[in-house]
Each structure stands twice: as C-alpha cells, then as structure tokens.
Amino acid sequence: MEEPDPKLEIVTIFESDDLVAFSLAKSLLDDAGVEYFASEDAPAGFGFSPILNPIRRIQIPAYRKEQALQLMEELSDAEDSPGSS
C-alpha cells in the first residue's frame, strides 16, 4: 500500500470550545504563514448550546504538523504562565 501524500493529508492540531484560545491559535498560525482550515461543530448532548459552546477545530496539511504543534505549545505555555488569568 502506498503512503499518503503529506501535502494532501489533513490533521487536526487544535480543538476547543474556548473562542479566545481559538482566536489566538489562528493568529499564531497566520503570523507563521501556516495555511489552515477552521471549523465549528455544535456538540451533541445535554448542557451545551450550539450557539454558546460550539467545538472549534483547526486542521492543517500533515507536512506542517510539527511547526504548528510547536506554535500550539507556545500558546499553551503562555496560558500557563504567571499573570495570565
């Protein structure tokens, strides 16, 4: 079986219902020149409103995964640093 082309393969690098984190993640990818696809899905189940709590997802080409994950790690580190609440 042939390996998938990493330029055609899509991977999810971010998933959250936090609009601020989603916006920051998109901004980091924009600044780094990483192309991405952003989507919102309404979660099924009780206690969620599709309007208030959609699950936001960012997907990118697989060949940019390592770079994008490093950027997401920077975002996570910034959220965890003192004075960021």
PDB file of N, CA, C and O in Angstrom:
ATOM      1  N   MET A   1       0.839  -1.184   0.000  1.00  0.00           N
ATOM      2  CA  MET A   1       0.000   0.000   0.000  1.00  0.00           C
ATOM      3  C   MET A   1       0.885   1.249   0.000  1.00  0.00           C
ATOM      4  O   MET A   1       1.902   1.307   0.692  1.00  0.00           O
ATOM      5  N   GLU A   2       0.495   2.201  -0.756  1.00  0.00           N
ATOM      6  CA  GLU A   2       1.256   3.433  -0.905  1.00  0.00           C
ATOM      7  C   GLU A   2       0.990   4.390   0.261  1.00  0.00           C
ATOM      8  O   GLU A   2      -0.140   4.504   0.736  1.00  0.00           O
ATOM      9  N   GLU A   3       2.042   5.073   0.714  1.00  0.00           N
ATOM     10  CA  GLU A   3       1.905   6.054   1.803  1.00  0.00           C
ATOM     11  C   GLU A   3       1.126   7.268   1.310  1.00  0.00           C
ATOM     12  O   GLU A   3       1.289   7.668   0.158  1.00  0.00           O
ATOM     13  N   PRO A   4       0.273   7.871   2.165  1.00  0.00           N
ATOM     14  CA  PRO A   4      -0.454   9.070   1.744  1.00  0.00           C
ATOM     15  C   PRO A   4       0.500  10.244   1.540  1.00  0.00           C
ATOM     16  O   PRO A   4       1.517  10.361   2.223  1.00  0.00           O
ATOM     17  N   ASP A   5       0.163  11.087   0.612  1.00  0.00           N
ATOM     18  CA  ASP A   5       0.954  12.292   0.332  1.00  0.00           C
ATOM     19  C   ASP A   5       0.757  13.265   1.492  1.00  0.00           C
ATOM     20  O   ASP A   5      -0.374  13.682   1.742  1.00  0.00           O
ATOM     21  N   PRO A   6       1.841  13.649   2.226  1.00  0.00           N
ATOM     22  CA  PRO A   6       1.683  14.543   3.382  1.00  0.00           C
ATOM     23  C   PRO A   6       1.161  15.930   3.011  1.00  0.00           C
ATOM     24  O   PRO A   6       0.686  16.665   3.876  1.00  0.00           O
ATOM     25  N   LYS A   7       1.247  16.291   1.733  1.00  0.00           N
ATOM     26  CA  LYS A   7       0.700  17.582   1.314  1.00  0.00           C
ATOM     27  C   LYS A   7      -0.810  17.506   1.123  1.00  0.00           C
ATOM     28  O   LYS A   7      -1.487  18.533   1.075  1.00  0.00           O
ATOM     29  N   LEU A   8      -1.337  16.286   1.013  1.00  0.00           N
ATOM     30  CA  LEU A   8      -2.776  16.099   0.843  1.00  0.00           C
ATOM     31  C   LEU A   8      -3.452  15.619   2.117  1.00  0.00           C
ATOM     32  O   LEU A   8      -4.659  15.794   2.284  1.00  0.00           O
ATOM     33  N   GLU A   9      -2.687  15.018   3.011  1.00  0.00           N
ATOM     34  CA  GLU A   9      -3.235  14.509   4.269  1.00  0.00           C
ATOM     35  C   GLU A   9      -3.524  15.677   5.210  1.00  0.00           C
ATOM     36  O   GLU A   9      -2.720  16.604   5.311  1.00  0.00           O
ATOM     37  N   ILE A  10      -4.663  15.640   5.897  1.00  0.00           N
ATOM     38  CA  ILE A  10      -5.086  16.701   6.814  1.00  0.00           C
ATOM     39  C   ILE A  10      -5.077  16.160   8.239  1.00  0.00           C
ATOM     40  O   ILE A  10      -5.548  15.051   8.490  1.00  0.00           O
ATOM     41  N   VAL A  11      -4.539  16.949   9.178  1.00  0.00           N
ATOM     42  CA  VAL A  11      -4.524  16.568  10.591  1.00  0.00           C
ATOM     43  C   VAL A  11      -5.134  17.686  11.434  1.00  0.00           C
ATOM     44  O   VAL A  11      -5.036  18.863  11.086  1.00  0.00           O
ATOM     45  N   THR A  12      -5.759  17.305  12.540  1.00  0.00           N
ATOM     46  CA  THR A  12      -6.326  18.272  13.482  1.00  0.00           C
ATOM     47  C   THR A  12      -5.269  18.605  14.521  1.00  0.00           C
ATOM     48  O   THR A  12      -4.703  17.710  15.148  1.00  0.00           O
ATOM     49  N   ILE A  13      -4.998  19.912  14.705  1.00  0.00           N
ATOM     50  CA  ILE A  13      -3.990  20.319  15.683  1.00  0.00           C
ATOM     51  C   ILE A  13      -4.575  21.107  16.844  1.00  0.00           C
ATOM     52  O   ILE A  13      -3.886  21.366  17.831  1.00  0.00           O
ATOM     53  N   PHE A  14      -5.847  21.491  16.733  1.00  0.00           N
ATOM     54  CA  PHE A  14      -6.470  22.286  17.796  1.00  0.00           C
ATOM     55  C   PHE A  14      -7.954  21.959  17.824  1.00  0.00           C
ATOM     56  O   PHE A  14      -8.601  21.828  16.784  1.00  0.00           O
ATOM     57  N   GLU A  15      -8.483  21.829  19.049  1.00  0.00           N
ATOM     58  CA  GLU A  15      -9.912  21.568  19.225  1.00  0.00           C
ATOM     59  C   GLU A  15     -10.321  22.109  20.589  1.00  0.00           C
ATOM     60  O   GLU A  15      -9.757  21.710  21.607  1.00  0.00           O
ATOM     61  N   SER A  16     -11.294  23.011  20.618  1.00  0.00           N
ATOM     62  CA  SER A  16     -11.707  23.615  21.884  1.00  0.00           C
ATOM     63  C   SER A  16     -13.044  24.324  21.710  1.00  0.00           C
ATOM     64  O   SER A  16     -13.467  24.618  20.591  1.00  0.00           O
ATOM     65  N   ASP A  17     -13.700  24.592  22.831  1.00  0.00           N
ATOM     66  CA  ASP A  17     -14.891  25.432  22.796  1.00  0.00           C
ATOM     67  C   ASP A  17     -14.568  26.844  23.288  1.00  0.00           C
ATOM     68  O   ASP A  17     -15.468  27.667  23.449  1.00  0.00           O
ATOM     69  N   ASP A  18     -13.290  27.122  23.525  1.00  0.00           N
ATOM     70  CA  ASP A  18     -12.823  28.425  24.014  1.00  0.00           C
ATOM     71  C   ASP A  18     -12.543  29.348  22.829  1.00  0.00           C
ATOM     72  O   ASP A  18     -11.567  29.151  22.105  1.00  0.00           O
ATOM     73  N   LEU A  19     -13.392  30.349  22.632  1.00  0.00           N
ATOM     74  CA  LEU A  19     -13.263  31.263  21.495  1.00  0.00           C
ATOM     75  C   LEU A  19     -11.965  32.064  21.553  1.00  0.00           C
ATOM     76  O   LEU A  19     -11.359  32.316  20.512  1.00  0.00           O
ATOM     77  N   VAL A  20     -11.529  32.465  22.734  1.00  0.00           N
ATOM     78  CA  VAL A  20     -10.296  33.248  22.861  1.00  0.00           C
ATOM     79  C   VAL A  20      -9.083  32.403  22.455  1.00  0.00           C
ATOM     80  O   VAL A  20      -8.235  32.864  21.691  1.00  0.00           O
ATOM     81  N   ALA A  21      -9.000  31.175  22.961  1.00  0.00           N
ATOM     82  CA  ALA A  21      -7.888  30.289  22.605  1.00  0.00           C
ATOM     83  C   ALA A  21      -7.904  29.990  21.107  1.00  0.00           C
ATOM     84  O   ALA A  21      -6.852  29.929  20.472  1.00  0.00           O
ATOM     85  N   PHE A  22      -9.089  29.805  20.550  1.00  0.00           N
ATOM     86  CA  PHE A  22      -9.238  29.550  19.116  1.00  0.00           C
ATOM     87  C   PHE A  22      -8.716  30.741  18.310  1.00  0.00           C
ATOM     88  O   PHE A  22      -7.988  30.560  17.334  1.00  0.00           O
ATOM     89  N   SER A  23      -9.079  31.929  18.709  1.00  0.00           N
ATOM     90  CA  SER A  23      -8.620  33.136  18.013  1.00  0.00           C
ATOM     91  C   SER A  23      -7.105  33.298  18.114  1.00  0.00           C
ATOM     92  O   SER A  23      -6.449  33.671  17.141  1.00  0.00           O
ATOM     93  N   LEU A  24      -6.556  33.019  19.287  1.00  0.00           N
ATOM     94  CA  LEU A  24      -5.104  33.098  19.466  1.00  0.00           C
ATOM     95  C   LEU A  24      -4.376  32.056  18.610  1.00  0.00           C
ATOM     96  O   LEU A  24      -3.346  32.349  18.005  1.00  0.00           O
ATOM     97  N   ALA A  25      -4.917  30.854  18.569  1.00  0.00           N
ATOM     98  CA  ALA A  25      -4.300  29.798  17.760  1.00  0.00           C
ATOM     99  C   ALA A  25      -4.300  30.189  16.283  1.00  0.00           C
ATOM    100  O   ALA A  25      -3.293  30.017  15.597  1.00  0.00           O
ATOM    101  N   LYS A  26      -5.417  30.710  15.796  1.00  0.00           N
ATOM    102  CA  LYS A  26      -5.475  31.150  14.400  1.00  0.00           C
ATOM    103  C   LYS A  26      -4.486  32.275  14.141  1.00  0.00           C
ATOM    104  O   LYS A  26      -3.840  32.308  13.094  1.00  0.00           O
ATOM    105  N   SER A  27      -4.366  33.196  15.088  1.00  0.00           N
ATOM    106  CA  SER A  27      -3.433  34.312  14.940  1.00  0.00           C
ATOM    107  C   SER A  27      -1.987  33.829  14.854  1.00  0.00           C
ATOM    108  O   SER A  27      -1.214  34.320  14.032  1.00  0.00           O
ATOM    109  N   LEU A  28      -1.620  32.860  15.707  1.00  0.00           N
ATOM    110  CA  LEU A  28      -0.262  32.300  15.669  1.00  0.00           C
ATOM    111  C   LEU A  28       0.017  31.649  14.314  1.00  0.00           C
ATOM    112  O   LEU A  28       1.092  31.834  13.744  1.00  0.00           O
ATOM    113  N   LEU A  29      -0.948  30.891  13.803  1.00  0.00           N
ATOM    114  CA  LEU A  29      -0.766  30.237  12.513  1.00  0.00           C
ATOM    115  C   LEU A  29      -0.683  31.263  11.385  1.00  0.00           C
ATOM    116  O   LEU A  29       0.123  31.113  10.466  1.00  0.00           O
ATOM    117  N   ASP A  30      -1.514  32.309  11.451  1.00  0.00           N
ATOM    118  CA  ASP A  30      -1.465  33.377  10.445  1.00  0.00           C
ATOM    119  C   ASP A  30      -0.093  34.040  10.430  1.00  0.00           C
ATOM    120  O   ASP A  30       0.500  34.237   9.369  1.00  0.00           O
ATOM    121  N   ASP A  31       0.408  34.385  11.622  1.00  0.00           N
ATOM    122  CA  ASP A  31       1.710  35.058  11.728  1.00  0.00           C
ATOM    123  C   ASP A  31       2.849  34.190  11.202  1.00  0.00           C
ATOM    124  O   ASP A  31       3.827  34.709  10.664  1.00  0.00           O
ATOM    125  N   ALA A  32       2.727  32.864  11.354  1.00  0.00           N
ATOM    126  CA  ALA A  32       3.779  31.947  10.902  1.00  0.00           C
ATOM    127  C   ALA A  32       3.598  31.541   9.436  1.00  0.00           C
ATOM    128  O   ALA A  32       4.445  30.849   8.871  1.00  0.00           O
ATOM    129  N   GLY A  33       2.499  31.969   8.830  1.00  0.00           N
ATOM    130  CA  GLY A  33       2.255  31.635   7.429  1.00  0.00           C
ATOM    131  C   GLY A  33       1.807  30.204   7.200  1.00  0.00           C
ATOM    132  O   GLY A  33       1.987  29.661   6.110  1.00  0.00           O
ATOM    133  N   VAL A  34       1.223  29.588   8.224  1.00  0.00           N
ATOM    134  CA  VAL A  34       0.734  28.211   8.106  1.00  0.00           C
ATOM    135  C   VAL A  34      -0.713  28.251   7.627  1.00  0.00           C
ATOM    136  O   VAL A  34      -1.571  28.870   8.257  1.00  0.00           O
ATOM    137  N   GLU A  35      -0.974  27.580   6.499  1.00  0.00           N
ATOM    138  CA  GLU A  35      -2.345  27.503   5.989  1.00  0.00           C
ATOM    139  C   GLU A  35      -3.147  26.543   6.852  1.00  0.00           C
ATOM    140  O   GLU A  35      -2.620  25.528   7.308  1.00  0.00           O
ATOM    141  N   TYR A  36      -4.420  26.857   7.080  1.00  0.00           N
ATOM    142  CA  TYR A  36      -5.256  26.008   7.920  1.00  0.00           C
ATOM    143  C   TYR A  36      -6.705  26.103   7.491  1.00  0.00           C
ATOM    144  O   TYR A  36      -7.093  27.002   6.744  1.00  0.00           O
ATOM    145  N   PHE A  37      -7.500  25.160   7.978  1.00  0.00           N
ATOM    146  CA  PHE A  37      -8.936  25.168   7.795  1.00  0.00           C
ATOM    147  C   PHE A  37      -9.556  25.207   9.185  1.00  0.00           C
ATOM    148  O   PHE A  37      -9.238  24.365  10.024  1.00  0.00           O
ATOM    149  N   ALA A  38     -10.426  26.163   9.438  1.00  0.00           N
ATOM    150  CA  ALA A  38     -11.080  26.293  10.742  1.00  0.00           C
ATOM    151  C   ALA A  38     -12.564  25.938  10.586  1.00  0.00           C
ATOM    152  O   ALA A  38     -13.211  26.336   9.617  1.00  0.00           O
ATOM    153  N   SER A  39     -13.084  25.187  11.550  1.00  0.00           N
ATOM    154  CA  SER A  39     -14.492  24.810  11.512  1.00  0.00           C
ATOM    155  C   SER A  39     -15.087  24.849  12.910  1.00  0.00           C
ATOM    156  O   SER A  39     -14.371  24.830  13.911  1.00  0.00           O
ATOM    157  N   GLU A  40     -16.417  24.903  12.956  1.00  0.00           N
ATOM    158  CA  GLU A  40     -17.156  24.875  14.212  1.00  0.00           C
ATOM    159  C   GLU A  40     -18.232  23.806  14.112  1.00  0.00           C
ATOM    160  O   GLU A  40     -18.979  23.757  13.135  1.00  0.00           O
ATOM    161  N   ASP A  41     -18.312  22.949  15.124  1.00  0.00           N
ATOM    162  CA  ASP A  41     -19.334  21.910  15.182  1.00  0.00           C
ATOM    163  C   ASP A  41     -20.137  22.087  16.456  1.00  0.00           C
ATOM    164  O   ASP A  41     -19.575  22.320  17.526  1.00  0.00           O
ATOM    165  N   ALA A  42     -21.437  21.976  16.340  1.00  0.00           N
ATOM    166  CA  ALA A  42     -22.284  22.019  17.527  1.00  0.00           C
ATOM    167  C   ALA A  42     -22.214  20.659  18.218  1.00  0.00           C
ATOM    168  O   ALA A  42     -22.504  19.638  17.594  1.00  0.00           O
ATOM    169  N   PRO A  43     -21.833  20.629  19.503  1.00  0.00           N
ATOM    170  CA  PRO A  43     -21.749  19.351  20.209  1.00  0.00           C
ATOM    171  C   PRO A  43     -23.131  18.781  20.495  1.00  0.00           C
ATOM    172  O   PRO A  43     -24.083  19.523  20.734  1.00  0.00           O
ATOM    173  N   ALA A  44     -23.229  17.472  20.469  1.00  0.00           N
ATOM    174  CA  ALA A  44     -24.480  16.808  20.827  1.00  0.00           C
ATOM    175  C   ALA A  44     -24.451  16.506  22.320  1.00  0.00           C
ATOM    176  O   ALA A  44     -23.386  16.263  22.887  1.00  0.00           O
ATOM    177  N   GLY A  45     -25.600  16.522  22.946  1.00  0.00           N
ATOM    178  CA  GLY A  45     -25.659  16.164  24.364  1.00  0.00           C
ATOM    179  C   GLY A  45     -26.373  17.218  25.167  1.00  0.00           C
ATOM    180  O   GLY A  45     -26.841  18.224  24.635  1.00  0.00           O
ATOM    181  N   PHE A  46     -26.448  16.972  26.444  1.00  0.00           N
ATOM    182  CA  PHE A  46     -27.152  17.862  27.351  1.00  0.00           C
ATOM    183  C   PHE A  46     -26.220  18.921  27.910  1.00  0.00           C
ATOM    184  O   PHE A  46     -25.027  18.674  28.080  1.00  0.00           O
ATOM    185  N   GLY A  47     -26.751  20.084  28.191  1.00  0.00           N
ATOM    186  CA  GLY A  47     -25.989  21.134  28.842  1.00  0.00           C
ATOM    187  C   GLY A  47     -25.163  21.982  27.899  1.00  0.00           C
ATOM    188  O   GLY A  47     -24.464  22.891  28.347  1.00  0.00           O
ATOM    189  N   PHE A  48     -25.222  21.713  26.619  1.00  0.00           N
ATOM    190  CA  PHE A  48     -24.477  22.507  25.660  1.00  0.00           C
ATOM    191  C   PHE A  48     -25.436  23.240  24.746  1.00  0.00           C
ATOM    192  O   PHE A  48     -26.487  22.717  24.377  1.00  0.00           O
ATOM    193  N   SER A  49     -25.073  24.427  24.393  1.00  0.00           N
ATOM    194  CA  SER A  49     -25.831  25.175  23.404  1.00  0.00           C
ATOM    195  C   SER A  49     -24.946  25.312  22.171  1.00  0.00           C
ATOM    196  O   SER A  49     -23.822  25.799  22.289  1.00  0.00           O
ATOM    197  N   PRO A  50     -25.411  24.899  20.990  1.00  0.00           N
ATOM    198  CA  PRO A  50     -24.586  25.033  19.795  1.00  0.00           C
ATOM    199  C   PRO A  50     -24.208  26.485  19.504  1.00  0.00           C
ATOM    200  O   PRO A  50     -23.220  26.750  18.819  1.00  0.00           O
ATOM    201  N   ILE A  51     -24.986  27.407  20.021  1.00  0.00           N
ATOM    202  CA  ILE A  51     -24.684  28.820  19.802  1.00  0.00           C
ATOM    203  C   ILE A  51     -23.601  29.275  20.779  1.00  0.00           C
ATOM    204  O   ILE A  51     -22.694  30.011  20.391  1.00  0.00           O
ATOM    205  N   LEU A  52     -23.683  28.848  22.038  1.00  0.00           N
ATOM    206  CA  LEU A  52     -22.745  29.299  23.056  1.00  0.00           C
ATOM    207  C   LEU A  52     -21.498  28.437  23.168  1.00  0.00           C
ATOM    208  O   LEU A  52     -20.442  28.944  23.546  1.00  0.00           O
ATOM    209  N   ASN A  53     -21.585  27.141  22.849  1.00  0.00           N
ATOM    210  CA  ASN A  53     -20.468  26.225  23.062  1.00  0.00           C
ATOM    211  C   ASN A  53     -20.123  25.381  21.835  1.00  0.00           C
ATOM    212  O   ASN A  53     -20.020  24.161  21.960  1.00  0.00           O
ATOM    213  N   PRO A  54     -19.942  25.974  20.664  1.00  0.00           N
ATOM    214  CA  PRO A  54     -19.538  25.119  19.540  1.00  0.00           C
ATOM    215  C   PRO A  54     -18.098  24.646  19.735  1.00  0.00           C
ATOM    216  O   PRO A  54     -17.275  25.345  20.326  1.00  0.00           O
ATOM    217  N   ILE A  55     -17.813  23.464  19.234  1.00  0.00           N
ATOM    218  CA  ILE A  55     -16.443  22.955  19.260  1.00  0.00           C
ATOM    219  C   ILE A  55     -15.744  23.528  18.033  1.00  0.00           C
ATOM    220  O   ILE A  55     -16.179  23.318  16.900  1.00  0.00           O
ATOM    221  N   ARG A  56     -14.662  24.249  18.272  1.00  0.00           N
ATOM    222  CA  ARG A  56     -13.898  24.856  17.185  1.00  0.00           C
ATOM    223  C   ARG A  56     -12.672  23.991  16.921  1.00  0.00           C
ATOM    224  O   ARG A  56     -12.010  23.524  17.848  1.00  0.00           O
ATOM    225  N   ARG A  57     -12.384  23.791  15.649  1.00  0.00           N
ATOM    226  CA  ARG A  57     -11.321  22.886  15.257  1.00  0.00           C
ATOM    227  C   ARG A  57     -10.467  23.551  14.187  1.00  0.00           C
ATOM    228  O   ARG A  57     -10.974  24.254  13.313  1.00  0.00           O
ATOM    229  N   ILE A  58      -9.147  23.311  14.275  1.00  0.00           N
ATOM    230  CA  ILE A  58      -8.226  23.791  13.254  1.00  0.00           C
ATOM    231  C   ILE A  58      -7.522  22.576  12.667  1.00  0.00           C
ATOM    232  O   ILE A  58      -6.966  21.749  13.389  1.00  0.00           O
ATOM    233  N   GLN A  59      -7.558  22.487  11.343  1.00  0.00           N
ATOM    234  CA  GLN A  59      -6.904  21.397  10.636  1.00  0.00           C
ATOM    235  C   GLN A  59      -5.897  21.977   9.649  1.00  0.00           C
ATOM    236  O   GLN A  59      -6.108  23.044   9.072  1.00  0.00           O
ATOM    237  N   ILE A  60      -4.800  21.249   9.468  1.00  0.00           N
ATOM    238  CA  ILE A  60      -3.725  21.709   8.586  1.00  0.00           C
ATOM    239  C   ILE A  60      -3.197  20.539   7.758  1.00  0.00           C
ATOM    240  O   ILE A  60      -3.484  19.380   8.059  1.00  0.00           O
ATOM    241  N   PRO A  61      -2.415  20.852   6.701  1.00  0.00           N
ATOM    242  CA  PRO A  61      -1.747  19.768   5.971  1.00  0.00           C
ATOM    243  C   PRO A  61      -0.744  19.067   6.887  1.00  0.00           C
ATOM    244  O   PRO A  61      -0.069  19.719   7.684  1.00  0.00           O
ATOM    245  N   ALA A  62      -0.646  17.756   6.775  1.00  0.00           N
ATOM    246  CA  ALA A  62       0.201  16.956   7.667  1.00  0.00           C
ATOM    247  C   ALA A  62       1.663  17.392   7.631  1.00  0.00           C
ATOM    248  O   ALA A  62       2.348  17.304   8.650  1.00  0.00           O
ATOM    249  N   TYR A  63       2.155  17.856   6.494  1.00  0.00           N
ATOM    250  CA  TYR A  63       3.573  18.213   6.420  1.00  0.00           C
ATOM    251  C   TYR A  63       3.921  19.451   7.238  1.00  0.00           C
ATOM    252  O   TYR A  63       5.103  19.720   7.452  1.00  0.00           O
ATOM    253  N   ARG A  64       2.928  20.217   7.704  1.00  0.00           N
ATOM    254  CA  ARG A  64       3.167  21.386   8.564  1.00  0.00           C
ATOM    255  C   ARG A  64       2.867  21.089  10.033  1.00  0.00           C
ATOM    256  O   ARG A  64       2.901  21.995  10.866  1.00  0.00           O
ATOM    257  N   LYS A  65       2.577  19.838  10.353  1.00  0.00           N
ATOM    258  CA  LYS A  65       2.137  19.456  11.698  1.00  0.00           C
ATOM    259  C   LYS A  65       3.145  19.831  12.783  1.00  0.00           C
ATOM    260  O   LYS A  65       2.764  20.423  13.792  1.00  0.00           O
ATOM    261  N   GLU A  66       4.422  19.499  12.594  1.00  0.00           N
ATOM    262  CA  GLU A  66       5.425  19.762  13.629  1.00  0.00           C
ATOM    263  C   GLU A  66       5.527  21.256  13.937  1.00  0.00           C
ATOM    264  O   GLU A  66       5.555  21.649  15.103  1.00  0.00           O
ATOM    265  N   GLN A  67       5.583  22.075  12.910  1.00  0.00           N
ATOM    266  CA  GLN A  67       5.663  23.525  13.106  1.00  0.00           C
ATOM    267  C   GLN A  67       4.418  24.034  13.841  1.00  0.00           C
ATOM    268  O   GLN A  67       4.528  24.830  14.773  1.00  0.00           O
ATOM    269  N   ALA A  68       3.254  23.581  13.425  1.00  0.00           N
ATOM    270  CA  ALA A  68       2.009  24.032  14.039  1.00  0.00           C
ATOM    271  C   ALA A  68       1.900  23.580  15.495  1.00  0.00           C
ATOM    272  O   ALA A  68       1.424  24.332  16.345  1.00  0.00           O
ATOM    273  N   LEU A  69       2.337  22.359  15.781  1.00  0.00           N
ATOM    274  CA  LEU A  69       2.281  21.880  17.159  1.00  0.00           C
ATOM    275  C   LEU A  69       3.225  22.674  18.060  1.00  0.00           C
ATOM    276  O   LEU A  69       2.914  22.904  19.228  1.00  0.00           O
ATOM    277  N   GLN A  70       4.366  23.092  17.531  1.00  0.00           N
ATOM    278  CA  GLN A  70       5.269  23.951  18.307  1.00  0.00           C
ATOM    279  C   GLN A  70       4.588  25.281  18.624  1.00  0.00           C
ATOM    280  O   GLN A  70       4.719  25.795  19.735  1.00  0.00           O
ATOM    281  N   LEU A  71       3.869  25.833  17.666  1.00  0.00           N
ATOM    282  CA  LEU A  71       3.146  27.088  17.899  1.00  0.00           C
ATOM    283  C   LEU A  71       2.047  26.897  18.944  1.00  0.00           C
ATOM    284  O   LEU A  71       1.850  27.758  19.802  1.00  0.00           O
ATOM    285  N   MET A  72       1.330  25.769  18.875  1.00  0.00           N
ATOM    286  CA  MET A  72       0.267  25.493  19.844  1.00  0.00           C
ATOM    287  C   MET A  72       0.861  25.297  21.241  1.00  0.00           C
ATOM    288  O   MET A  72       0.231  25.642  22.240  1.00  0.00           O
ATOM    289  N   GLU A  73       2.070  24.743  21.307  1.00  0.00           N
ATOM    290  CA  GLU A  73       2.746  24.574  22.592  1.00  0.00           C
ATOM    291  C   GLU A  73       3.090  25.945  23.191  1.00  0.00           C
ATOM    292  O   GLU A  73       2.969  26.146  24.399  1.00  0.00           O
ATOM    293  N   GLU A  74       3.517  26.879  22.341  1.00  0.00           N
ATOM    294  CA  GLU A  74       3.793  28.240  22.805  1.00  0.00           C
ATOM    295  C   GLU A  74       2.524  28.875  23.366  1.00  0.00           C
ATOM    296  O   GLU A  74       2.565  29.569  24.382  1.00  0.00           O
ATOM    297  N   LEU A  75       1.402  28.634  22.700  1.00  0.00           N
ATOM    298  CA  LEU A  75       0.121  29.155  23.175  1.00  0.00           C
ATOM    299  C   LEU A  75      -0.219  28.557  24.528  1.00  0.00           C
ATOM    300  O   LEU A  75      -0.660  29.271  25.429  1.00  0.00           O
ATOM    301  N   SER A  76      -0.019  27.264  24.679  1.00  0.00           N
ATOM    302  CA  SER A  76      -0.295  26.588  25.944  1.00  0.00           C
ATOM    303  C   SER A  76       0.611  27.112  27.050  1.00  0.00           C
ATOM    304  O   SER A  76       0.159  27.331  28.174  1.00  0.00           O
ATOM    305  N   ASP A  77       1.902  27.317  26.733  1.00  0.00           N
ATOM    306  CA  ASP A  77       2.847  27.845  27.715  1.00  0.00           C
ATOM    307  C   ASP A  77       2.455  29.255  28.147  1.00  0.00           C
ATOM    308  O   ASP A  77       2.575  29.598  29.323  1.00  0.00           O
ATOM    309  N   ALA A  78       1.991  30.069  27.208  1.00  0.00           N
ATOM    310  CA  ALA A  78       1.583  31.442  27.525  1.00  0.00           C
ATOM    311  C   ALA A  78       0.366  31.450  28.446  1.00  0.00           C
ATOM    312  O   ALA A  78       0.267  32.290  29.340  1.00  0.00           O
ATOM    313  N   GLU A  79      -0.565  30.509  28.227  1.00  0.00           N
ATOM    314  CA  GLU A  79      -1.755  30.424  29.075  1.00  0.00           C
ATOM    315  C   GLU A  79      -1.392  29.984  30.495  1.00  0.00           C
ATOM    316  O   GLU A  79      -2.051  30.381  31.455  1.00  0.00           O
ATOM    317  N   ASP A  80      -0.343  29.162  30.629  1.00  0.00           N
ATOM    318  CA  ASP A  80       0.053  28.636  31.921  1.00  0.00           C
ATOM    319  C   ASP A  80       0.990  29.551  32.707  1.00  0.00           C
ATOM    320  O   ASP A  80       1.234  29.317  33.890  1.00  0.00           O
ATOM    321  N   SER A  81       1.517  30.590  32.058  1.00  0.00           N
ATOM    322  CA  SER A  81       2.493  31.459  32.719  1.00  0.00           C
ATOM    323  C   SER A  81       1.822  32.337  33.772  1.00  0.00           C
ATOM    324  O   SER A  81       0.634  32.640  33.655  1.00  0.00           O
ATOM    325  N   PRO A  82       2.574  32.751  34.807  1.00  0.00           N
ATOM    326  CA  PRO A  82       2.003  33.600  35.854  1.00  0.00           C
ATOM    327  C   PRO A  82       1.481  34.913  35.292  1.00  0.00           C
ATOM    328  O   PRO A  82       2.078  35.508  34.395  1.00  0.00           O
ATOM    329  N   GLY A  83       0.365  35.346  35.834  1.00  0.00           N
ATOM    330  CA  GLY A  83      -0.223  36.622  35.418  1.00  0.00           C
ATOM    331  C   GLY A  83      -1.099  36.514  34.196  1.00  0.00           C
ATOM    332  O   GLY A  83      -1.528  37.532  33.654  1.00  0.00           O
ATOM    333  N   SER A  84      -1.382  35.273  33.737  1.00  0.00           N
ATOM    334  CA  SER A  84      -2.220  35.123  32.563  1.00  0.00           C
ATOM    335  C   SER A  84      -3.577  34.535  32.938  1.00  0.00           C
ATOM    336  O   SER A  84      -3.921  33.453  32.462  1.00  0.00           O
ATOM    337  N   SER A  85      -4.332  35.196  33.750  1.00  0.00           N
ATOM    338  CA  SER A  85      -5.677  34.737  34.068  1.00  0.00           C
ATOM    339  C   SER A  85      -6.566  35.903  34.317  1.00  0.00           C
ATOM    340  O   SER A  85      -7.750  35.726  34.603  1.00  0.00           O
TER     341      SER A  85
END
